[in-house]
Amino acid sequence: MPNFESILFIFILASSVFALLFALFSTRKVLRFQEGTHMMKHISASIRKGANAYLKRQYSIVSIFFICMFLILICMAAFGLLTWFVPFAFLTGGFFSGLSGFIGMRIATASNSRTANACCEGLNRGLRVAFSAGSVMGFTVVGLGLLDISLWFLLLKFVFKLEVSAIASAMLTFGMGASSMALFARVGGGIFTKAADVGADLVGKVEAGIPEDDPRNPAVIADNVGDNVGDVAGMGADLYESYVGSIISASALGVAAFGGDIKAMALPMMMAAIGIIASILGTFLVRTKENATQKNLLRALSRGTNFSAAIIAIAALPLVWGLLGRENIGLYFAVLAGLIAGVLIGQSTEYFTSDTYRPTKNLAANSETGSATIIIGGISLGMLSTVLPILIISVCVLFAYFIAGGISDTNASMGIYGIALAAVGMLSTLGITLATDAYGPVADNAGGIAEMAGLDPEVRRRTDALDALGNTTAATGKGFAIGSAALTALALMASYVDKVSGIEGGAEKIAHLDLMNPTVLIGLFIGACLPFVFAALTMSSVGKAAQSIVLEVRRQFREITGLMEGKADPDYAACVDLCTKSSLREMILPTVVAIVVPVLVGLVLGCSGVVGMLAGATVSGFLLAVFMSNSGGAWDNAKKYIEAGQHGGKGSKQHKAAVVGDTVGDPFKDTAGPSINILIKLLSMVSIVFAALVVHFSIF
Amino acid sequence: MPNFESILFIFILASSVFALLFALFSTRKVLRFQEGTHMMKHISASIRKGANAYLKRQYSIVSIFFICMFLILICMAAFGLLTWFVPFAFLTGGFFSGLSGFIGMRIATASNSRTANACCEGLNRGLRVAFSAGSVMGFTVVGLGLLDISLWFLLLKFVFKLEVSAIASAMLTFGMGASSMALFARVGGGIFTKAADVGADLVGKVEAGIPEDDPRNPAVIADNVGDNVGDVAGMGADLYESYVGSIISASALGVAAFGGDIKAMALPMMMAAIGIIASILGTFLVRTKENATQKNLLRALSRGTNFSAAIIAIAALPLVWGLLGRENIGLYFAVLAGLIAGVLIGQSTEYFTSDTYRPTKNLAANSETGSATIIIGGISLGMLSTVLPILIISVCVLFAYFIAGGISDTNASMGIYGIALAAVGMLSTLGITLATDAYGPVADNAGGIAEMAGLDPEVRRRTDALDALGNTTAATGKGFAIGSAALTALALMASYVDKVSGIEGGAEKIAHLDLMNPTVLIGLFIGACLPFVFAALTMSSVGKAAQSIVLEVRRQFREITGLMEGKADPDYAACVDLCTKSSLREMILPTVVAIVVPVLVGLVLGCSGVVGMLAGATVSGFLLAVFMSNSGGAWDNAKKYIEAGQHGGKGSKQHKAAVVGDTVGDPFKDTAGPSINILIKLLSMVSIVFAALVVHFSIF
């Protein structure tokens, strides 16, 4: 019985498989390249070993958490507070999220030496290896994400024969597994990478005066391992979560808006499927000349992403028209608004963090009066940089809401569906944007290997060119991640309200969501506080872990004779081990906070308090994430700007001041900032899963 | 016809006059002390001259603003969008707010050398002078505040014979004048003081290696002037605004809750009147032994404040009972909740910023690994320190709301009145808490004079003891300021809703305040962004101004021969002038933003958007203010802790790292943090004043 709906879902499933096949194809392409000299193989193997060891231990700790949560969810299901699918959906979400990170990490650690080696032959060749590695990650994430969603859909629909609205409601709870896993991976990996980075820089660059990635630095392998477990595995899990979260929340809201019409549920998934195809086509446009400049490289990458975005913008029109009819064409413009808003936020990020524009140039000039003024300057730059993204998101939300048909009250659910579709639109190009984003850490590692293996300085120059570009694409990627997180969080908030309304006795609990209700207000205060707490916990973890690295590196410099002269090898493994231990220890508290607080708030303040909390967390989380990412990015690039010869250049007083700024910025932009994106969605997911519990047992 | 109400208002008026007389009495007490040596007189005169010159120019710029606003308000009144009283009330609010700052500054600059001189004779004598100077400020603020309120009340009631509800509504708009003036004073003064401080420290301490307050430093007079124009005049205007704002919003909400009962309007004013008497009594308990330790000093001050608080806690019970009857006794507990919450927030601030507790001790230990880790540590400390205040305020709001009778919906306006009364309770001891707070900058100045005039090191030790204590009382004072700002802002939000409902066509504009309304959500985003923008603008202003000071000081060191050897005098006036110019230039933009944005948001998003904006600004402003104040305070005290001999002591690497932290913390705690408190109230005030305009002309 291959009716129209079945064809839709077969197409969606097929696209996800197609993405995974493309990832496999890219993997084989990367593995065909040579790894280079014996020394390079050796270094790459050390990095791989460290990263594998970390992930293994991380996953074993996380499994304990998942088992506990699984049991709790099973108990809740036994008491009728959840359907039986939820505990299992929770596990698959977590598993696939972790798998995305793991695969990305495997390919990244396999391609770093290959990228370095390819750079010996030329820049274009280096770009191809690194970008192919990034593609593996990008398409693994989108492929696994859509696969998980479509498999569950088929299972619930054709095996368990659930109603569409029940399917939508059950699928919403997947997200909690994915978000929990993502938070662990982001926080743990983020602490690891920045502890190693900060520790290595503080003793190596600042105290001992040896260059970055110098093989004499005992923390140098840990630093490179960190790039893989944080920037690759963490980011993979993170974006898996964003992707899945935006699609399932939009699907659920579509069902609500169209009274159980399966086509409204399918639209976000179809958008994602088309996005996969567009992204794959886009990757073929990423190539450059041998003697390419930075500008050529950037143009090569943006050619690919722009092409993909254009395809989606065109293809979404007949898609919306065909599925939901001409009268709902407003939804198309909502998708478009999301797509455009993502690009604009990325550009605003670039303006504030790239050294080709005034803000970062001025920040670099602050180094003239020392580290204190560069810190003050960077913080105020970051805070000021929140204005544009806030305005862009505001316009996007308003536009998506009203164009989707929410002007009169009766169509409010259409408006909310429009907001959710904007998030899907923003993330539809994820396959290729993530590829351009994930290639950065590979190039970074390649540079480290080139340095440690003593390759020709020209090779390092080439990997640096790739890496510098990676900073720009990372900034754009962050724009998408933050923007989509805000939109998805708003959509999930609406899903929560829907969910509660559907529970017996829930409607009255959610009747007073106005800002004059004290439980809403208090929820707002508590929710807004959470990102601050979260940022504080993760940053102080980085500080603690970094301090232990500093002490260990100092110890090795002191105790291992001949180390500074290059006659003896440092004990790299000790630093890796130290980072592993401290980051795994430190990742637990923040995640537990993120899961326990929404339940507690619900039990004390009731459902209206939870909605307040979600709104507060979304708003303050968005602001903090933008602020911290942009401050960190600007400090990083101000330092690079000075290293390029401005304001005294490398080794000057100004440079030292800029290094302090960069070091402060590291946990800002790579630990706290990105984790907050996940936090705000996890809070909603947890609230949705525990909604029935809260409705039945809350005080207010 | 001296009926009961008239007696009430005569009592209120009398208390305000009594406060002013007590301020006069304290002034005469201070002026009886000797100014000391010729040198001390000379230095004190230079500081006074600089401060006067600054204030004169500040007031002339501010007057232009006030004239413009006055004309705008007159036009609005002419179009029937305001009553004719508002423009004049706006002027008096601004005038009295400025006057409070001016008087405080005059007495502070007259007592710095007297305090230094008194410290030659003994600690207790020094404390008495400094505390008396602080008292002048404290009682001027509360006296002028209550005077302004009661004069307007009498005028509106007995001359213009308005209805009680019309009086309450008209009086609400006073606040805008006071808040605008306060914001100018806080921002301008805050930029001045921190630019001078940072500039002086960066070149003097860090580069040239000369001690703080060394007369060879060209910025040293500017630094001392800054203490007066920022920490004294700025704080005076600020707390005048808080005090008046909390009383008038509570009065207005009382009228709404009790359907026009004048007694409900009088209650907050009576609370303030009793607070004045209790505070005056408390001041007589502030005295200590000659050989007093830090602990004795602190105990002396807290004896005074605790005694005052106890009197209020006792006297408020019969007051509430007598005015509003036994059935409304819940309001008494709301007042009490505010009083206790203020103390608790102060204690939480102390825990996080005093070097007798773990957080600041750990922060100081971060200095071992350099300035980057101490910055990361301080930021995460500040962010984490938001949790307790958030919880305290949450419990206070919920308790005050429900105890005041807001459990069922019909009594929601009583609940809101309860929240407003909690704010009044928190600020009722302002007379004495401000006295203990304002004495800090006097002691700080005295120390500077002792240093510059080359007095016996023992004198400096004594002024340092007074100053260190000032840091603790300042922390407590900040707790009150922040907590009351949040409560008052919530009350003003409710007043706004009331106000709009009272305007023709307003009720429907305010009907949908729930969080699923996109205009509310967008308002929330924009409102939450404002404190970030504001902090960014003020901090970058400090950075810019400080840089110009650094360059000027370096120039003088370079060009004036014999300066470092102490053979030639630096050009102090040049630095004072530079600070004046740059801080006045920089104070305009942030204030204009705070006034224009609420009107714009209203015109675009409508009244529901404004409510969202106010909620967002209150929540994120509260968090940012607590975070920034506590980070700044902890850095300051971590530095002092190291200077006291821990972690290598003065001059060590660790100390240098701590100085960087302290320098970053300066604009955090003394410019951005306190300004945000005013900002969140000014936004509400502006919204209230422009409510009619928005109701008639908004898009949504």
Chai-1 contact restraints between the chains, C-beta under 6 A:
chainA,res_idxA,chainB,res_idxB,connection_type,confidence,min_distance_angstrom,max_distance_angstrom,comment,restraint_id
A,L202,B,T369,contact,1.0,0.0,6.0,A-B,restraint_1
A,L202,B,G370,contact,1.0,0.0,6.0,A-B,restraint_2
A,T369,B,L202,contact,1.0,0.0,6.0,A-B,restraint_3
A,T369,B,Q547,contact,1.0,0.0,6.0,A-B,restraint_4
A,T369,B,V550,contact,1.0,0.0,6.0,A-B,restraint_5
A,G370,B,L202,contact,1.0,0.0,6.0,A-B,restraint_6
A,S371,B,S371,contact,1.0,0.0,6.0,A-B,restraint_7
A,S371,B,V660,contact,1.0,0.0,6.0,A-B,restraint_8
A,A372,B,V660,contact,1.0,0.0,6.0,A-B,restraint_9
A,A372,B,T663,contact,1.0,0.0,6.0,A-B,restraint_10
A,A372,B,V664,contact,1.0,0.0,6.0,A-B,restraint_11
A,T373,B,G543,contact,1.0,0.0,6.0,A-B,restraint_12
A,I375,B,I375,contact,1.0,0.0,6.0,A-B,restraint_13
A,I375,B,V664,contact,1.0,0.0,6.0,A-B,restraint_14
A,I376,B,M539,contact,1.0,0.0,6.0,A-B,restraint_15
A,I376,B,G543,contact,1.0,0.0,6.0,A-B,restraint_16
A,I376,B,V664,contact,1.0,0.0,6.0,A-B,restraint_17
A,G377,B,G543,contact,1.0,0.0,6.0,A-B,restraint_18
A,S380,B,A536,contact,1.0,0.0,6.0,A-B,restraint_19
A,S380,B,M539,contact,1.0,0.0,6.0,A-B,restraint_20
A,S380,B,S540,contact,1.0,0.0,6.0,A-B,restraint_21
A,M383,B,F532,contact,1.0,0.0,6.0,A-B,restraint_22
A,M383,B,A535,contact,1.0,0.0,6.0,A-B,restraint_23
A,M383,B,A536,contact,1.0,0.0,6.0,A-B,restraint_24
A,L384,B,A536,contact,1.0,0.0,6.0,A-B,restraint_25
A,T386,B,C529,contact,1.0,0.0,6.0,A-B,restraint_26
A,T386,B,F532,contact,1.0,0.0,6.0,A-B,restraint_27
A,V387,B,V533,contact,1.0,0.0,6.0,A-B,restraint_28
A,I390,B,F525,contact,1.0,0.0,6.0,A-B,restraint_29
A,I390,B,C529,contact,1.0,0.0,6.0,A-B,restraint_30
A,S394,B,I522,contact,1.0,0.0,6.0,A-B,restraint_31
A,S394,B,F525,contact,1.0,0.0,6.0,A-B,restraint_32
A,V397,B,P518,contact,1.0,0.0,6.0,A-B,restraint_33
A,L398,B,P518,contact,1.0,0.0,6.0,A-B,restraint_34
A,L398,B,I522,contact,1.0,0.0,6.0,A-B,restraint_35
A,Y401,B,P518,contact,1.0,0.0,6.0,A-B,restraint_36
A,L513,B,D514,contact,1.0,0.0,6.0,A-B,restraint_37
A,L513,B,L515,contact,1.0,0.0,6.0,A-B,restraint_38
A,D514,B,L513,contact,1.0,0.0,6.0,A-B,restraint_39
A,D514,B,D514,contact,1.0,0.0,6.0,A-B,restraint_40
A,L515,B,L513,contact,1.0,0.0,6.0,A-B,restraint_41
A,L515,B,V611,contact,1.0,0.0,6.0,A-B,restraint_42
A,L515,B,A615,contact,1.0,0.0,6.0,A-B,restraint_43
A,P518,B,V397,contact,1.0,0.0,6.0,A-B,restraint_44
A,P518,B,L398,contact,1.0,0.0,6.0,A-B,restraint_45
A,P518,B,Y401,contact,1.0,0.0,6.0,A-B,restraint_46
A,I522,B,S394,contact,1.0,0.0,6.0,A-B,restraint_47
A,I522,B,L398,contact,1.0,0.0,6.0,A-B,restraint_48
A,L524,B,V619,contact,1.0,0.0,6.0,A-B,restraint_49
A,F525,B,I390,contact,1.0,0.0,6.0,A-B,restraint_50
A,F525,B,S394,contact,1.0,0.0,6.0,A-B,restraint_51
A,F525,B,V619,contact,1.0,0.0,6.0,A-B,restraint_52
A,A528,B,V619,contact,1.0,0.0,6.0,A-B,restraint_53
A,A528,B,L623,contact,1.0,0.0,6.0,A-B,restraint_54
A,C529,B,T386,contact,1.0,0.0,6.0,A-B,restraint_55
A,C529,B,I390,contact,1.0,0.0,6.0,A-B,restraint_56
A,F532,B,M383,contact,1.0,0.0,6.0,A-B,restraint_57
A,F532,B,T386,contact,1.0,0.0,6.0,A-B,restraint_58
A,F532,B,L623,contact,1.0,0.0,6.0,A-B,restraint_59
A,V533,B,V387,contact,1.0,0.0,6.0,A-B,restraint_60
A,A535,B,M383,contact,1.0,0.0,6.0,A-B,restraint_61
A,A536,B,S380,contact,1.0,0.0,6.0,A-B,restraint_62
A,A536,B,M383,contact,1.0,0.0,6.0,A-B,restraint_63
A,A536,B,L384,contact,1.0,0.0,6.0,A-B,restraint_64
A,M539,B,I376,contact,1.0,0.0,6.0,A-B,restraint_65
A,M539,B,S380,contact,1.0,0.0,6.0,A-B,restraint_66
A,S540,B,S380,contact,1.0,0.0,6.0,A-B,restraint_67
A,G543,B,T373,contact,1.0,0.0,6.0,A-B,restraint_68
A,G543,B,I376,contact,1.0,0.0,6.0,A-B,restraint_69
A,G543,B,G377,contact,1.0,0.0,6.0,A-B,restraint_70
A,Q547,B,T369,contact,1.0,0.0,6.0,A-B,restraint_71
A,V550,B,T369,contact,1.0,0.0,6.0,A-B,restraint_72
A,V611,B,L515,contact,1.0,0.0,6.0,A-B,restraint_73
A,A615,B,L515,contact,1.0,0.0,6.0,A-B,restraint_74
A,G616,B,V619,contact,1.0,0.0,6.0,A-B,restraint_75
A,V619,B,L524,contact,1.0,0.0,6.0,A-B,restraint_76
A,V619,B,F525,contact,1.0,0.0,6.0,A-B,restraint_77
A,V619,B,A528,contact,1.0,0.0,6.0,A-B,restraint_78
A,V619,B,G616,contact,1.0,0.0,6.0,A-B,restraint_79
A,S620,B,S620,contact,1.0,0.0,6.0,A-B,restraint_80
A,L623,B,A528,contact,1.0,0.0,6.0,A-B,restraint_81
A,L623,B,F532,contact,1.0,0.0,6.0,A-B,restraint_82
A,V660,B,S371,contact,1.0,0.0,6.0,A-B,restraint_83
A,V660,B,A372,contact,1.0,0.0,6.0,A-B,restraint_84
A,T663,B,A372,contact,1.0,0.0,6.0,A-B,restraint_85
A,V664,B,A372,contact,1.0,0.0,6.0,A-B,restraint_86
A,V664,B,I375,contact,1.0,0.0,6.0,A-B,restraint_87
A,V664,B,I376,contact,1.0,0.0,6.0,A-B,restraint_88
